[in-house]
C-alpha cells in the first residue's frame, strides 16, 4: 500500500433523494440536523463532524449502482432517543437491541428508503 496518504475520517456522506424538500423536512425538521447549504439539487446538513449531503442527482443513478448502505447516528441514550423520535413521527423497522456488550441500536428509514440507525448506550426509556 502506498504510504503517501492516510484516510483519517469520513467528512461527508451523500444520499440520493427523489424529492429534496421532502428529504430536507425529514432530516431538518424530524431529526433536527441544521442545514449549512441548500441549492436546487443538493443540500448539506451538519451532524457533528460529518456533513450529510442530500443530492437529487444521485437518486437518478441509484438504479445503476449496486450496493447497500446505512447511516449510523451516535446518541447518548438509545431508548430515550427512540422514544423521542417516535414522538416526532418516525417509524422504526425494529426495536432497540443490544449489538455490542456496551451498545444498542435501532433502525429506521428516511423518506427515500435509506437505512438509518441510532447507536449508543442503552439508557432508560
Phi and psi in radians as a Rosetta constraint file:
Dihedral C 1 N 2 CA 2 C 2 CIRCULARHARMONIC -1.171 0.35
Dihedral N 2 CA 2 C 2 N 3 CIRCULARHARMONIC 2.205 0.35
Dihedral C 2 N 3 CA 3 C 3 CIRCULARHARMONIC -1.629 0.35
Dihedral N 3 CA 3 C 3 N 4 CIRCULARHARMONIC 0.257 0.35
Dihedral C 3 N 4 CA 4 C 4 CIRCULARHARMONIC -1.379 0.35
Dihedral N 4 CA 4 C 4 N 5 CIRCULARHARMONIC -0.139 0.35
Dihedral C 4 N 5 CA 5 C 5 CIRCULARHARMONIC -2.573 0.35
Dihedral N 5 CA 5 C 5 N 6 CIRCULARHARMONIC 2.764 0.35
Dihedral C 5 N 6 CA 6 C 6 CIRCULARHARMONIC -2.509 0.35
Dihedral N 6 CA 6 C 6 N 7 CIRCULARHARMONIC 2.176 0.35
Dihedral C 6 N 7 CA 7 C 7 CIRCULARHARMONIC -1.319 0.35
Dihedral N 7 CA 7 C 7 N 8 CIRCULARHARMONIC 2.198 0.35
Dihedral C 7 N 8 CA 8 C 8 CIRCULARHARMONIC -1.928 0.35
Dihedral N 8 CA 8 C 8 N 9 CIRCULARHARMONIC -0.489 0.35
Dihedral C 8 N 9 CA 9 C 9 CIRCULARHARMONIC -2.905 0.35
Dihedral N 9 CA 9 C 9 N 10 CIRCULARHARMONIC 2.837 0.35
Dihedral C 9 N 10 CA 10 C 10 CIRCULARHARMONIC -1.538 0.35
Dihedral N 10 CA 10 C 10 N 11 CIRCULARHARMONIC 2.213 0.35
Dihedral C 10 N 11 CA 11 C 11 CIRCULARHARMONIC -1.595 0.35
Dihedral N 11 CA 11 C 11 N 12 CIRCULARHARMONIC -0.665 0.35
Dihedral C 11 N 12 CA 12 C 12 CIRCULARHARMONIC -2.614 0.35
Dihedral N 12 CA 12 C 12 N 13 CIRCULARHARMONIC 2.661 0.35
Dihedral C 12 N 13 CA 13 C 13 CIRCULARHARMONIC -2.176 0.35
Dihedral N 13 CA 13 C 13 N 14 CIRCULARHARMONIC 2.229 0.35
Dihedral C 13 N 14 CA 14 C 14 CIRCULARHARMONIC -1.892 0.35
Dihedral N 14 CA 14 C 14 N 15 CIRCULARHARMONIC 2.280 0.35
Dihedral C 14 N 15 CA 15 C 15 CIRCULARHARMONIC -2.042 0.35
Dihedral N 15 CA 15 C 15 N 16 CIRCULARHARMONIC 2.370 0.35
Dihedral C 15 N 16 CA 16 C 16 CIRCULARHARMONIC -1.362 0.35
Dihedral N 16 CA 16 C 16 N 17 CIRCULARHARMONIC 2.294 0.35
Dihedral C 16 N 17 CA 17 C 17 CIRCULARHARMONIC -2.237 0.35
Dihedral N 17 CA 17 C 17 N 18 CIRCULARHARMONIC 2.537 0.35
Dihedral C 17 N 18 CA 18 C 18 CIRCULARHARMONIC -1.359 0.35
Dihedral N 18 CA 18 C 18 N 19 CIRCULARHARMONIC -0.725 0.35
Dihedral C 18 N 19 CA 19 C 19 CIRCULARHARMONIC -2.272 0.35
Dihedral N 19 CA 19 C 19 N 20 CIRCULARHARMONIC 1.839 0.35
Dihedral C 19 N 20 CA 20 C 20 CIRCULARHARMONIC -1.082 0.35
Dihedral N 20 CA 20 C 20 N 21 CIRCULARHARMONIC -0.811 0.35
Dihedral C 20 N 21 CA 21 C 21 CIRCULARHARMONIC -1.048 0.35
Dihedral N 21 CA 21 C 21 N 22 CIRCULARHARMONIC -0.679 0.35
Dihedral C 21 N 22 CA 22 C 22 CIRCULARHARMONIC -1.165 0.35
Dihedral N 22 CA 22 C 22 N 23 CIRCULARHARMONIC -0.753 0.35
Dihedral C 22 N 23 CA 23 C 23 CIRCULARHARMONIC -1.120 0.35
Dihedral N 23 CA 23 C 23 N 24 CIRCULARHARMONIC -0.726 0.35
Dihedral C 23 N 24 CA 24 C 24 CIRCULARHARMONIC -1.080 0.35
Dihedral N 24 CA 24 C 24 N 25 CIRCULARHARMONIC -0.712 0.35
Dihedral C 24 N 25 CA 25 C 25 CIRCULARHARMONIC -1.043 0.35
Dihedral N 25 CA 25 C 25 N 26 CIRCULARHARMONIC -0.708 0.35
Dihedral C 25 N 26 CA 26 C 26 CIRCULARHARMONIC -1.151 0.35
Dihedral N 26 CA 26 C 26 N 27 CIRCULARHARMONIC -0.950 0.35
Dihedral C 26 N 27 CA 27 C 27 CIRCULARHARMONIC -1.269 0.35
Dihedral N 27 CA 27 C 27 N 28 CIRCULARHARMONIC -0.641 0.35
Dihedral C 27 N 28 CA 28 C 28 CIRCULARHARMONIC -1.473 0.35
Dihedral N 28 CA 28 C 28 N 29 CIRCULARHARMONIC -0.891 0.35
Dihedral C 28 N 29 CA 29 C 29 CIRCULARHARMONIC -1.402 0.35
Dihedral N 29 CA 29 C 29 N 30 CIRCULARHARMONIC -0.755 0.35
Dihedral C 29 N 30 CA 30 C 30 CIRCULARHARMONIC -1.512 0.35
Dihedral N 30 CA 30 C 30 N 31 CIRCULARHARMONIC -0.681 0.35
Dihedral C 30 N 31 CA 31 C 31 CIRCULARHARMONIC -1.654 0.35
Dihedral N 31 CA 31 C 31 N 32 CIRCULARHARMONIC -0.234 0.35
Dihedral C 31 N 32 CA 32 C 32 CIRCULARHARMONIC 1.358 0.35
Dihedral N 32 CA 32 C 32 N 33 CIRCULARHARMONIC 0.370 0.35
Dihedral C 32 N 33 CA 33 C 33 CIRCULARHARMONIC -1.438 0.35
Dihedral N 33 CA 33 C 33 N 34 CIRCULARHARMONIC 2.296 0.35
Dihedral C 33 N 34 CA 34 C 34 CIRCULARHARMONIC -1.316 0.35
Dihedral N 34 CA 34 C 34 N 35 CIRCULARHARMONIC 2.422 0.35
Dihedral C 34 N 35 CA 35 C 35 CIRCULARHARMONIC -1.425 0.35
Dihedral N 35 CA 35 C 35 N 36 CIRCULARHARMONIC 2.260 0.35
Dihedral C 35 N 36 CA 36 C 36 CIRCULARHARMONIC -1.877 0.35
Dihedral N 36 CA 36 C 36 N 37 CIRCULARHARMONIC -0.267 0.35
Dihedral C 36 N 37 CA 37 C 37 CIRCULARHARMONIC -2.848 0.35
Dihedral N 37 CA 37 C 37 N 38 CIRCULARHARMONIC 2.432 0.35
Dihedral C 37 N 38 CA 38 C 38 CIRCULARHARMONIC -2.520 0.35
Dihedral N 38 CA 38 C 38 N 39 CIRCULARHARMONIC 2.260 0.35
Dihedral C 38 N 39 CA 39 C 39 CIRCULARHARMONIC -2.261 0.35
Dihedral N 39 CA 39 C 39 N 40 CIRCULARHARMONIC -3.022 0.35
Dihedral C 39 N 40 CA 40 C 40 CIRCULARHARMONIC -1.213 0.35
Dihedral N 40 CA 40 C 40 N 41 CIRCULARHARMONIC -0.535 0.35
Dihedral C 40 N 41 CA 41 C 41 CIRCULARHARMONIC -1.922 0.35
Dihedral N 41 CA 41 C 41 N 42 CIRCULARHARMONIC -0.186 0.35
Dihedral C 41 N 42 CA 42 C 42 CIRCULARHARMONIC -2.604 0.35
Dihedral N 42 CA 42 C 42 N 43 CIRCULARHARMONIC 2.574 0.35
Dihedral C 42 N 43 CA 43 C 43 CIRCULARHARMONIC -2.406 0.35
Dihedral N 43 CA 43 C 43 N 44 CIRCULARHARMONIC 2.536 0.35
Dihedral C 43 N 44 CA 44 C 44 CIRCULARHARMONIC -2.073 0.35
Dihedral N 44 CA 44 C 44 N 45 CIRCULARHARMONIC 2.315 0.35
Dihedral C 44 N 45 CA 45 C 45 CIRCULARHARMONIC -2.122 0.35
Dihedral N 45 CA 45 C 45 N 46 CIRCULARHARMONIC 2.591 0.35
Dihedral C 45 N 46 CA 46 C 46 CIRCULARHARMONIC -1.643 0.35
Dihedral N 46 CA 46 C 46 N 47 CIRCULARHARMONIC 2.313 0.35
Dihedral C 46 N 47 CA 47 C 47 CIRCULARHARMONIC -2.397 0.35
Dihedral N 47 CA 47 C 47 N 48 CIRCULARHARMONIC 1.533 0.35
Dihedral C 47 N 48 CA 48 C 48 CIRCULARHARMONIC 1.129 0.35
Dihedral N 48 CA 48 C 48 N 49 CIRCULARHARMONIC -2.239 0.35
Dihedral C 48 N 49 CA 49 C 49 CIRCULARHARMONIC -1.582 0.35
Dihedral N 49 CA 49 C 49 N 50 CIRCULARHARMONIC 0.041 0.35
Dihedral C 49 N 50 CA 50 C 50 CIRCULARHARMONIC -1.933 0.35
Dihedral N 50 CA 50 C 50 N 51 CIRCULARHARMONIC 2.411 0.35
Dihedral C 50 N 51 CA 51 C 51 CIRCULARHARMONIC -1.654 0.35
Dihedral N 51 CA 51 C 51 N 52 CIRCULARHARMONIC 2.309 0.35
Dihedral C 51 N 52 CA 52 C 52 CIRCULARHARMONIC -1.816 0.35
Dihedral N 52 CA 52 C 52 N 53 CIRCULARHARMONIC 2.051 0.35
Dihedral C 52 N 53 CA 53 C 53 CIRCULARHARMONIC -1.765 0.35
Dihedral N 53 CA 53 C 53 N 54 CIRCULARHARMONIC 2.372 0.35
Dihedral C 53 N 54 CA 54 C 54 CIRCULARHARMONIC -1.961 0.35
Dihedral N 54 CA 54 C 54 N 55 CIRCULARHARMONIC 2.075 0.35
Dihedral C 54 N 55 CA 55 C 55 CIRCULARHARMONIC -2.292 0.35
Dihedral N 55 CA 55 C 55 N 56 CIRCULARHARMONIC 2.034 0.35
Dihedral C 55 N 56 CA 56 C 56 CIRCULARHARMONIC -1.145 0.35
Dihedral N 56 CA 56 C 56 N 57 CIRCULARHARMONIC -0.594 0.35
Dihedral C 56 N 57 CA 57 C 57 CIRCULARHARMONIC -1.092 0.35
Dihedral N 57 CA 57 C 57 N 58 CIRCULARHARMONIC -0.630 0.35
Dihedral C 57 N 58 CA 58 C 58 CIRCULARHARMONIC -1.147 0.35
Dihedral N 58 CA 58 C 58 N 59 CIRCULARHARMONIC -0.555 0.35
Dihedral C 58 N 59 CA 59 C 59 CIRCULARHARMONIC -1.101 0.35
Dihedral N 59 CA 59 C 59 N 60 CIRCULARHARMONIC -0.581 0.35
Dihedral C 59 N 60 CA 60 C 60 CIRCULARHARMONIC -1.175 0.35
Dihedral N 60 CA 60 C 60 N 61 CIRCULARHARMONIC -0.443 0.35
Dihedral C 60 N 61 CA 61 C 61 CIRCULARHARMONIC -1.596 0.35
Dihedral N 61 CA 61 C 61 N 62 CIRCULARHARMONIC -0.165 0.35
Dihedral C 61 N 62 CA 62 C 62 CIRCULARHARMONIC -1.009 0.35
Dihedral N 62 CA 62 C 62 N 63 CIRCULARHARMONIC -0.620 0.35
Dihedral C 62 N 63 CA 63 C 63 CIRCULARHARMONIC -1.250 0.35
Dihedral N 63 CA 63 C 63 N 64 CIRCULARHARMONIC -0.330 0.35
Dihedral C 63 N 64 CA 64 C 64 CIRCULARHARMONIC -1.663 0.35
Dihedral N 64 CA 64 C 64 N 65 CIRCULARHARMONIC -0.170 0.35
Dihedral C 64 N 65 CA 65 C 65 CIRCULARHARMONIC -1.901 0.35
Dihedral N 65 CA 65 C 65 N 66 CIRCULARHARMONIC 2.234 0.35
Dihedral C 65 N 66 CA 66 C 66 CIRCULARHARMONIC -1.565 0.35
Dihedral N 66 CA 66 C 66 N 67 CIRCULARHARMONIC 2.608 0.35
Dihedral C 66 N 67 CA 67 C 67 CIRCULARHARMONIC 2.235 0.35
Dihedral N 67 CA 67 C 67 N 68 CIRCULARHARMONIC 2.874 0.35
Dihedral C 67 N 68 CA 68 C 68 CIRCULARHARMONIC -2.279 0.35
Dihedral N 68 CA 68 C 68 N 69 CIRCULARHARMONIC 2.766 0.35
Dihedral C 68 N 69 CA 69 C 69 CIRCULARHARMONIC -2.527 0.35
Dihedral N 69 CA 69 C 69 N 70 CIRCULARHARMONIC 2.873 0.35
Dihedral C 69 N 70 CA 70 C 70 CIRCULARHARMONIC -2.559 0.35
Dihedral N 70 CA 70 C 70 N 71 CIRCULARHARMONIC 2.348 0.35
Dihedral C 70 N 71 CA 71 C 71 CIRCULARHARMONIC -1.798 0.35
Dihedral N 71 CA 71 C 71 N 72 CIRCULARHARMONIC 2.188 0.35
Dihedral C 71 N 72 CA 72 C 72 CIRCULARHARMONIC -1.927 0.35
Dihedral N 72 CA 72 C 72 N 73 CIRCULARHARMONIC 2.168 0.35
Dihedral C 72 N 73 CA 73 C 73 CIRCULARHARMONIC -1.800 0.35
Dihedral N 73 CA 73 C 73 N 74 CIRCULARHARMONIC 2.225 0.35
Dihedral C 73 N 74 CA 74 C 74 CIRCULARHARMONIC -1.331 0.35
Dihedral N 74 CA 74 C 74 N 75 CIRCULARHARMONIC 2.361 0.35
Dihedral C 74 N 75 CA 75 C 75 CIRCULARHARMONIC -2.316 0.35
Dihedral N 75 CA 75 C 75 N 76 CIRCULARHARMONIC 2.806 0.35
Dihedral C 75 N 76 CA 76 C 76 CIRCULARHARMONIC -1.432 0.35
Dihedral N 76 CA 76 C 76 N 77 CIRCULARHARMONIC -0.401 0.35
Dihedral C 76 N 77 CA 77 C 77 CIRCULARHARMONIC -2.627 0.35
Dihedral N 77 CA 77 C 77 N 78 CIRCULARHARMONIC 1.789 0.35
Dihedral C 77 N 78 CA 78 C 78 CIRCULARHARMONIC -1.088 0.35
Dihedral N 78 CA 78 C 78 N 79 CIRCULARHARMONIC -0.783 0.35
Dihedral C 78 N 79 CA 79 C 79 CIRCULARHARMONIC -1.123 0.35
Dihedral N 79 CA 79 C 79 N 80 CIRCULARHARMONIC -0.736 0.35
Dihedral C 79 N 80 CA 80 C 80 CIRCULARHARMONIC -1.168 0.35
Dihedral N 80 CA 80 C 80 N 81 CIRCULARHARMONIC -0.739 0.35
Dihedral C 80 N 81 CA 81 C 81 CIRCULARHARMONIC -1.123 0.35
Dihedral N 81 CA 81 C 81 N 82 CIRCULARHARMONIC -0.731 0.35
Dihedral C 81 N 82 CA 82 C 82 CIRCULARHARMONIC -1.013 0.35
Dihedral N 82 CA 82 C 82 N 83 CIRCULARHARMONIC -0.835 0.35
Dihedral C 82 N 83 CA 83 C 83 CIRCULARHARMONIC -1.093 0.35
Dihedral N 83 CA 83 C 83 N 84 CIRCULARHARMONIC -0.794 0.35
Dihedral C 83 N 84 CA 84 C 84 CIRCULARHARMONIC -1.133 0.35
Dihedral N 84 CA 84 C 84 N 85 CIRCULARHARMONIC -0.699 0.35
Dihedral C 84 N 85 CA 85 C 85 CIRCULARHARMONIC -1.205 0.35
Dihedral N 85 CA 85 C 85 N 86 CIRCULARHARMONIC -0.661 0.35
Dihedral C 85 N 86 CA 86 C 86 CIRCULARHARMONIC -1.065 0.35
Dihedral N 86 CA 86 C 86 N 87 CIRCULARHARMONIC -0.689 0.35
Dihedral C 86 N 87 CA 87 C 87 CIRCULARHARMONIC -1.138 0.35
Dihedral N 87 CA 87 C 87 N 88 CIRCULARHARMONIC -0.419 0.35
Dihedral C 87 N 88 CA 88 C 88 CIRCULARHARMONIC -1.477 0.35
Dihedral N 88 CA 88 C 88 N 89 CIRCULARHARMONIC 0.019 0.35
Dihedral C 88 N 89 CA 89 C 89 CIRCULARHARMONIC 1.626 0.35
Dihedral N 89 CA 89 C 89 N 90 CIRCULARHARMONIC 0.203 0.35
Dihedral C 89 N 90 CA 90 C 90 CIRCULARHARMONIC -1.476 0.35
Dihedral N 90 CA 90 C 90 N 91 CIRCULARHARMONIC 2.258 0.35
Dihedral C 90 N 91 CA 91 C 91 CIRCULARHARMONIC -1.669 0.35
Dihedral N 91 CA 91 C 91 N 92 CIRCULARHARMONIC 2.298 0.35
Dihedral C 91 N 92 CA 92 C 92 CIRCULARHARMONIC -1.734 0.35
Dihedral N 92 CA 92 C 92 N 93 CIRCULARHARMONIC 2.608 0.35
Dihedral C 92 N 93 CA 93 C 93 CIRCULARHARMONIC -1.585 0.35
Dihedral N 93 CA 93 C 93 N 94 CIRCULARHARMONIC -0.188 0.35
Dihedral C 93 N 94 CA 94 C 94 CIRCULARHARMONIC -2.676 0.35
Dihedral N 94 CA 94 C 94 N 95 CIRCULARHARMONIC -3.096 0.35
Dihedral C 94 N 95 CA 95 C 95 CIRCULARHARMONIC -1.789 0.35
Dihedral N 95 CA 95 C 95 N 96 CIRCULARHARMONIC 2.700 0.35
Dihedral C 95 N 96 CA 96 C 96 CIRCULARHARMONIC -0.962 0.35
Dihedral N 96 CA 96 C 96 N 97 CIRCULARHARMONIC 2.385 0.35
Dihedral C 96 N 97 CA 97 C 97 CIRCULARHARMONIC -2.566 0.35
Dihedral N 97 CA 97 C 97 N 98 CIRCULARHARMONIC 2.714 0.35
Dihedral C 97 N 98 CA 98 C 98 CIRCULARHARMONIC -1.321 0.35
Dihedral N 98 CA 98 C 98 N 99 CIRCULARHARMONIC 2.244 0.35
Dihedral C 98 N 99 CA 99 C 99 CIRCULARHARMONIC -2.049 0.35
Dihedral N 99 CA 99 C 99 N 100 CIRCULARHARMONIC -0.312 0.35
Dihedral C 99 N 100 CA 100 C 100 CIRCULARHARMONIC -2.453 0.35
Dihedral N 100 CA 100 C 100 N 101 CIRCULARHARMONIC 2.975 0.35
Dihedral C 100 N 101 CA 101 C 101 CIRCULARHARMONIC -0.989 0.35
Dihedral N 101 CA 101 C 101 N 102 CIRCULARHARMONIC -0.483 0.35
Dihedral C 101 N 102 CA 102 C 102 CIRCULARHARMONIC -2.012 0.35
Dihedral N 102 CA 102 C 102 N 103 CIRCULARHARMONIC -0.058 0.35
Dihedral C 102 N 103 CA 103 C 103 CIRCULARHARMONIC -2.266 0.35
Dihedral N 103 CA 103 C 103 N 104 CIRCULARHARMONIC 2.604 0.35
Dihedral C 103 N 104 CA 104 C 104 CIRCULARHARMONIC -2.084 0.35
Dihedral N 104 CA 104 C 104 N 105 CIRCULARHARMONIC 2.847 0.35
Dihedral C 104 N 105 CA 105 C 105 CIRCULARHARMONIC -2.617 0.35
Dihedral N 105 CA 105 C 105 N 106 CIRCULARHARMONIC 2.765 0.35
Dihedral C 105 N 106 CA 106 C 106 CIRCULARHARMONIC -2.667 0.35
Dihedral N 106 CA 106 C 106 N 107 CIRCULARHARMONIC 2.502 0.35
Dihedral C 106 N 107 CA 107 C 107 CIRCULARHARMONIC -1.893 0.35
Dihedral N 107 CA 107 C 107 N 108 CIRCULARHARMONIC 2.620 0.35
Dihedral C 107 N 108 CA 108 C 108 CIRCULARHARMONIC -2.613 0.35
Dihedral N 108 CA 108 C 108 N 109 CIRCULARHARMONIC 3.015 0.35
Dihedral C 108 N 109 CA 109 C 109 CIRCULARHARMONIC -2.186 0.35
Dihedral N 109 CA 109 C 109 N 110 CIRCULARHARMONIC 2.626 0.35
Dihedral C 109 N 110 CA 110 C 110 CIRCULARHARMONIC -1.498 0.35
Dihedral N 110 CA 110 C 110 N 111 CIRCULARHARMONIC -3.044 0.35
Dihedral C 110 N 111 CA 111 C 111 CIRCULARHARMONIC -1.189 0.35
Dihedral N 111 CA 111 C 111 N 112 CIRCULARHARMONIC -0.292 0.35
Dihedral C 111 N 112 CA 112 C 112 CIRCULARHARMONIC -1.751 0.35
Dihedral N 112 CA 112 C 112 N 113 CIRCULARHARMONIC 0.041 0.35
Dihedral C 112 N 113 CA 113 C 113 CIRCULARHARMONIC 1.567 0.35
Dihedral N 113 CA 113 C 113 N 114 CIRCULARHARMONIC 0.084 0.35
Dihedral C 113 N 114 CA 114 C 114 CIRCULARHARMONIC -1.126 0.35
Dihedral N 114 CA 114 C 114 N 115 CIRCULARHARMONIC 2.398 0.35
Dihedral C 114 N 115 CA 115 C 115 CIRCULARHARMONIC -1.380 0.35
Dihedral N 115 CA 115 C 115 N 116 CIRCULARHARMONIC 2.207 0.35
Dihedral C 115 N 116 CA 116 C 116 CIRCULARHARMONIC -2.219 0.35
Dihedral N 116 CA 116 C 116 N 117 CIRCULARHARMONIC 2.773 0.35
Dihedral C 116 N 117 CA 117 C 117 CIRCULARHARMONIC -2.644 0.35
Dihedral N 117 CA 117 C 117 N 118 CIRCULARHARMONIC 2.804 0.35
Dihedral C 117 N 118 CA 118 C 118 CIRCULARHARMONIC -1.957 0.35
Dihedral N 118 CA 118 C 118 N 119 CIRCULARHARMONIC 2.564 0.35
Dihedral C 118 N 119 CA 119 C 119 CIRCULARHARMONIC -2.520 0.35
Dihedral N 119 CA 119 C 119 N 120 CIRCULARHARMONIC 2.349 0.35
Dihedral C 119 N 120 CA 120 C 120 CIRCULARHARMONIC 2.870 0.35
Dihedral N 120 CA 120 C 120 N 121 CIRCULARHARMONIC -2.907 0.35
Dihedral C 120 N 121 CA 121 C 121 CIRCULARHARMONIC -1.088 0.35
Dihedral N 121 CA 121 C 121 N 122 CIRCULARHARMONIC 2.681 0.35
Dihedral C 121 N 122 CA 122 C 122 CIRCULARHARMONIC -1.062 0.35
Dihedral N 122 CA 122 C 122 N 123 CIRCULARHARMONIC -0.922 0.35
Dihedral C 122 N 123 CA 123 C 123 CIRCULARHARMONIC 1.209 0.35
Dihedral N 123 CA 123 C 123 N 124 CIRCULARHARMONIC -2.913 0.35
Dihedral C 123 N 124 CA 124 C 124 CIRCULARHARMONIC -2.021 0.35
Dihedral N 124 CA 124 C 124 N 125 CIRCULARHARMONIC 2.505 0.35
